[in-house]
């Protein structure tokens, strides 16, 4: 199942058109998903705590594998904030 799809950015498009120099298949694949509360201490080691994305200290990022390698943050919308009025 795909939860998010990315199109090609300009760099991935150029790479695809030129054969990717043997390294790129011309797409932007999501990679490097990371969830953290920013705790630099021993309790902040990956896997020491279960993520709680509803709490303000936890942040969720991912990067794209090819192209411009942008890093994105996923921001959750509180329930009901984007609901359309009846």
C-alpha positions in Angstrom: 0.0 0.0 0.0 1.3 3.5 -0.9 0.5 6.2 1.7 2.2 9.0 -0.2 3.3 9.4 -3.8 5.8 11.9 -5.2 6.1 13.1 -8.8 9.5 13.9 -10.3 11.1 17.1 -9.4 13.2 19.0 -12.0 16.5 17.2 -11.1 15.0 13.7 -11.2 13.4 14.6 -14.6 16.7 15.7 -16.0 18.4 12.6 -14.6 15.7 10.4 -16.2 16.1 12.1 -19.5 19.9 11.6 -19.5 19.8 8.0 -18.2 20.6 9.0 -14.6 24.3 8.5 -15.1 23.7 4.8 -14.2 22.5 5.6 -10.7 18.9 7.0 -11.0 15.8 5.4 -12.4 14.1 8.8 -12.7 11.7 8.8 -9.8 11.4 10.3 -6.3 11.1 7.5 -3.8 10.2 8.2 -0.2 13.0 7.2 2.1 14.5 8.1 5.4 11.3 8.3 7.4 12.1 9.4 10.9 10.0 10.2 14.0 11.6 11.8 17.0 10.8 13.9 20.1 14.3 15.5 19.9 15.4 14.0 23.2 19.3 13.9 23.0 19.6 11.8 26.2 19.6 8.0 26.7 15.8 8.0 26.8 15.8 9.6 23.3 17.5 6.6 21.6 15.5 5.3 18.7 13.0 2.7 20.0 13.3 3.8 23.7 9.8 5.4 23.6 6.7 4.8 21.5 6.1 7.8 19.2 3.1 10.0 20.1 2.5 12.2 17.1 -0.4 13.9 18.9 2.0 15.4 21.4 3.7 18.7 20.4 7.3 17.5 20.9 7.1 14.6 18.4 8.0 15.4 14.8 7.8 13.2 11.7 10.1 13.7 8.7 10.9 11.9 5.4 13.3 12.5 2.5 13.1 11.7 -1.2 15.7 9.3 -2.5 16.4 10.8 -6.0 16.3 14.3 -7.5 16.7 17.3 -5.2 16.6 15.2 -2.0 14.2 17.5 -0.2 13.3 16.8 3.4 9.6 17.1 4.4 7.8 17.3 7.7 4.4 15.6 8.1 2.1 17.8 10.2 -1.0 16.3 11.6 -4.2 18.4 11.5 -6.3 18.2 14.6 -9.5 16.3 14.1 -12.3 18.6 12.8 -10.0 21.5 11.8 -10.4 21.0 8.0 -14.0 19.6 8.2 -16.3 21.4 5.7 -19.3 23.2 7.1 -22.7 21.6 6.4 
